[in-house]
């Protein structure tokens, strides 16, 4: 794991030198600056794990710099800041903490006190990062609930691969919880204390994806006012989750492949190579093998990423889990909104367990929140949207009056039952039903006529 980086901002050269010697002697990486402006520029471009900041500085004061740090993005807001002063009053010390300082000490500096406080602040930051990641897992944790066979098999595979360094390719439809699988893999790994960094490849413009992943040097392009670390560097020693990897440009794919092969990268506009130790997890809702055939995805990168494949199943393949998940979501949303736990009519549960769930777990979660907010003391069928409330029992297959049917009669009856059931589950949405049955819409229309099926009213 790389050494923690500490920024020292103090206008006294001897203080900067003393702190540098003490901290570097303990294995920390130190960058020193005489003004707040220079220190903040470095913080913005390169980041840091801790800042030691003098209160009285020329130009921008330490207090002003502290306020800027705490008003910046999430990453900088969470950096511990230790304020130092040669002649601060007790009220000033209290004021620094009130404004967001993590700790405070006075000059002259005591070596042992410095090292203890620095170690405590870094430990506090690490714990805070863990809490945030765990909170994200817990808040989404209901999405991994399930006693169905397919979910138990998935969880068993996750437990097996998580402690290793193997790369994992997570596939599945939108809304099935692929990011949650990645977070659980990280939390159950030996890298759990290091960063978990997510990059949504579909949300970043093609012209920015490389600078986002690999960082850039000052002057690399218009607007590059300083050096900036990329997501690979930020995730060093931890896990980088490349979501929607199928949307990444071929140029970026080639550079990602080189990093996976060598463990080294070069920032955009730079010449120096930077070594990184990152476990890469990737996810997609696309068929990458088809993309390879079209020339839209690199085959060599696919094999590098697909060391261990994990498939996140659609909700329609584990309908037995719907009642458990519905109960968990309703419990959570009742708590979030200050409501007492609401009862759910049995007919609501029955209809939800025959629905097709095109939006998967995300759709179930959104529906549960809506039901909690819009219903009375008990959630009833009247609270369901029309597409679900309208689901009715499937027409029964023809009776053979006790006589043994021929193979043809049995096939026709089974086909009629299956097609009718699919149509009812989808609310007679022909396009959706045809997709589930894996036939053309025109063929489905023909079958409906031949089988004599009619929409129930």
N, C-alpha and C positions, 0 to 999 in steps of 0.2 A: 504494500500500500504506500502511495507517495507521501512524503513528509508534509504535514500541514503548513500552509503558507500564511505568514503573519506580516501585515503592513505596519510599519512604525512611522508615525507622522509627528515630527517634533522639530522645531527650528533650532534647537541646540545640537551642534554636531557631535559633541561628546556623549550626549544622551543617546543619540542614534547609534553611535559606535558601541557604547556599553551594552545597549539592548541587543544589538546585532551579535556581539561576541557571546553573550549569555545564552541567547536563544539558539544560535547556530551550533553552539557547543552541546546543546541537547538534541540536535538533529532536526530542528525546524528550518524551513526555508524563510528567509527574511528579505523584505524589500523596504528600503528607507527613503523618506522624502522630507524636505524641509518646509513644504507648504501644503495646506489642505487641498488646494486645487490640483497639485500634482498627484497627491495620494489618491484623491477621488477619481482622477482620470485612470490611474492604474487599477483601482478597484473595479471600475466600470468595464475596462477592456480585458483584464486578466482574472479578476475575482480574487478572493482571499478567504481564509478560514477564520481569521481574527484580525481586529484592528486595534492597535495601541495608539491613542490620540491625545496630544497635548491640548489643554484647554485654551491657552493663550498662544496664538499664532499670528504672524503677519498676514495682512489681507483678510481672508476668510478665517474666522475664529474656529476653535475646536467645537464649540457648541453649535455653531452654524453648520459645520461639517457633519456633526452627529445627526442633526435634524434632516439634512439631505439624505444621509444613509437610510434613516428610518422611513423617509418618505418615498424611497425608490422601490423597485420591484421586489417580489417575494424573496428572491435569492439573496439580495443585499440586506433586506429588512431583517433577516434572521441571523446575520453575522454578528457574533458577540463583539462588543466594543468596550475596551478598558480605557478610561480617561485618566490622565496623569496631570499633576500640577505641582509647582514648587511652593506656592503660597495660597492655597485655596482654603476658604472658610468651610465650616461644617455645612452651612446652608448651601454653598456652591456644590459640595459633594452630593448632598441630597438632591439638588436640582438636576445634576447630571443623570442620576438614576431615574428621576421622574421623567426626563426627556428621552429615556431609552438606553442609557448606558448599562452595560452588564456588570461592571465593577469600577472601582476607583482606587488609586493609591497616589501617595505624595512622594515628591523628591525630598531627599536623596533616595535613590532606588536601592532596595534590598534584594539581592540575588535570589535567595530562597523564596521570599514572598512573591517575587515576579513569577518564578517557575510554577509555584503551587497554584497561583491564580490563573495563569495561562492554561495550565493543564485542566483546571476545573471548568473554565469557560469552554474549552474545546470539547470536553466531555459533555457539557450541557448542550452544546450545539448538536453533537452526534445523537444524543438522546431525543432532542426535539425533532430531528429529521426522522428518526425511527418512529416516533409517535405519529408524525404526519402520515408516513407511509402506512403504518398499521391502521390508523384511523380510516384511510382511504379503503383499505382492504375490508375493515369491519363494516363501513358504511355500505359497501357493495356486496358484503359477504352473503346476503340472502340469495344473491344470484347463483351462488355455488351450492345452494341447498338442493338436496335431492336424494331419495332413496332408490330411485330407478336403477336398473342394472347398468345402463349406459353412463350414468353419472358416477356410480361407484367405480366403474372401470376407469373413467377419466381421472378421478381423484387418486386411484392407485398408481396410475402412470405418472401423475404429477409428483406424488411422494417419492417415486423411484428416481426420477430425473432431476428433481430440484437440487439435491445436495451436490450434484456433479457440475462440471464446467461445460457440459455439452450445449451446443446451440440448439434451439428449439424453434420449429416453424409451427405456428398456431393457425389453423384454418377454421373457417366457419362463417355462417351468414352474419350480416349486421345485426347487432342487438343480442348476440348469444353470450357475451361476456368474455371476449378474447383478452381484453386488457386486464380483467380481473385474474385470469389464468396467469398472465405474465407477472403481475404483482405477487401472486401467491408463490410462483416459482422463485422470485427474488427473495421473499421473506423466509422461505424454507431453505435457502441456500447459504453457503458459507460467506457470501457477500452481503448479507442482510444489513450490516452496519454501514456499508458504503452506499453511494447514491443509486437511486433508481431513476433513470431519465427516460422520458417518453418523447418520441418524435413522431408526429402524424405526417407521414410523407404525402398524403393527399391534400393536406391543408397548406403546404408550403409551396409557393410559386416555383416553377421549374428553374428559373434563373437564380433563386436564392437557396435551393436545397443544399448545394455543395458548401457554401459559406456557413450555413446553419450546422451542417454535420461536422465540418473540418475546421471551422474558424477562418479568420483572415488576418493579414498583416495590414498595418497602416498604409494607406494609399493604394490598396489592392484594387479598389474601384471607387467611383464617385460616392462620397459619403462615408468612406472607411477612414474615420478620423483617428483611429488607434487600433492596436492589436486586440482581437477578440477570440477567446477560446471557443471551439465548437463543441457540439454535444458529445462527441467521442471523448474529448479531454475532460469535460465536466463529469462524465460517467466513469472516469478512470478508477479502477479497482472495484467498480460496481457493475451495474446492469444497464444496458442500453436497449430500449424497446422500440423497434422500428415498426410502427403500426401502419397498415395499408402499404406494405412494401411493394405490392404490385403496381402502385402508382409512381414509383420512383423512376427518374429518367435513366436512360442507358448510360449516360456519362457518369452520373452519380453512382450507378450500380458498379461500374468498373472500378471506381475509387474505393467503394466499400469493400469490394472483393480484395483489393490490394491490402487494405487494413486488416482484414480477416486472415490473409495469408502471412503477412509480415509483422503485424502488431505495431506498425508505424504509419504515420500520416504526415502530410505536408499541408500547412494552412494555405488558403487561397492567397496568391501573391507572394508566397514565401519560398525559401529554398531549404531551410533547416527542417530535418525530420524530427518528429516528436513521437516518442514511444508511449503506447497506451496498453493497459491491461483491462479489457472490457469483455464481459459476457454479452453476446448479442442474442436477443430474442426477437423474432419477427412474426407478424400476423398479417393475414390477408383474407378478404372475402371473395377473391378472384381465383380462378383456376390457373395456377402458374404454369402448368404443363401446356395448356392451350396457348398461354401467352408466349411461352418458349417457341412453340410451333409457328406463331405469327411473327417471331423476331422481336417481340416487345419485352422479353425478359431474358437475362443471361442464364444459360443452362449451368455454367460453372458456379455462378453465385447461388443458384437454386440448390445445388448439391452441397455447397458450403453451409447454407442456412438450415437445410432439411436433414440435420443429423438425427434429431428425434422429432417425428411429427406428432402433433396433438390436435385432435379435431374437437371443436366445441359444438356439441350437437344442437340442432334447432329444437325449440320447445315442443313442436308437434311430435317429435320422436320420443319425448319423455312426459307425456301428458299426465302420467301418474304423479308427477312432482308438482303439478299445478296447485292442488289444495294446500300443500305444505308451504309453498312459496307465497301463495295468496295470503295465508294467515300471517306469515312473517312480515310481508309488506304492509298489510293493514295495521298490524301491531306497531310497526315503525312510524307510519304516517299518523296514526292516532296520537302517539307520544309526541311527535314533532309539532302537531297542531293543538296540543293540550286537550284532546278529546278522550273520553273514556273508551275503552276497547269496544268496538262495535261488533254485533253479531252478524252473521252472514247466513242468509236463507239457503237451504240445501239445494234448491233449484238453481240458484246462482252458480254454485260450485259445479253442479252437473253440467250446466251449459258451458261453463268455462273449460271443462275437461273434454268437450267434443269440438271446441273451436280450433281453427287451424293455426292461429298465432303467426301471421306473416311477419309481424314486427318482433317476434321472439320475446325474450325476457324483458327487454326494454318496453315493449308494448304492455306486458302484464304489469310491470311496475307503474307505468303511467296510468293504466286503468285503475289500479288499486288506489293511487293517490286521488284520482277523480272521484271514485266511489266514496272514499272517506270524507271528502270535502262536501260532496253534493247530496249525500244520503241522510236519512234520519237515524234513529237509534239502531235500526236493523237495515242492512243492505239487502235490497230485494231485487227481483227481476226487473221491476219498473225502473231501477236505477241504471240498468245496463244499456249500452248503446244498441241501436236497432240491429246492427249486423250480428250481434250476439244474442240479444233478447229474442230475435226471430227464429233462432235455431229450434227445430222441432224433432221429435223422435223420427228415426229413419224408417221408411216404409218397409214392412216385413217382406221377406222373400216369399215367392209363391209356395203354396202347400202342395205336396204330392199325394195327399189323401191316403197316407199310409203305404202307398205302392212304392216299390224301389224305383228311383228315377234312372233313366239312361244317363250315360256320361254327358251327352249333349245337353239334356235337360238340367243336369247339375251345374254344368259350366255356365249355362245361360242364367240360371237362378243366382249363382254366385256373382256373376258379372253385374247383374241387375242390382243386387244388394250393395256391392262395392261402389258402383257408380252413383247410386242413389245416396248412399251415406256421404260420399265426397261432396256431392252437390249440396246436401243439407248443411254440412259442416262449413261450407264456404258461403252459405246464404245464396246459393244458386249464382255465384259469380263464375261465369263460364270460363273466363280467362284463367282465373286462379285454379279452378277445378281441373282444367286441361293441363295446367302446369304440374299439378300434383300427380295426375294420372299419367303424365308424360306422353300425351297425345296431342295432335293438332286440334284447334278449336272446331274446325269444320267436322272432323271425325267425331268429336264429342256431341255436336249437334245431331249427327246421324244416329249415334248410339241412343241418344235421348228419345228420338222418334221410334227407332226399332224396338227399344225396350219398353216403350209406352210409359215413360216417366213424366210426371207432371209436378210442377211446383205447388207445394201445399200452401194454403192461404190462411 
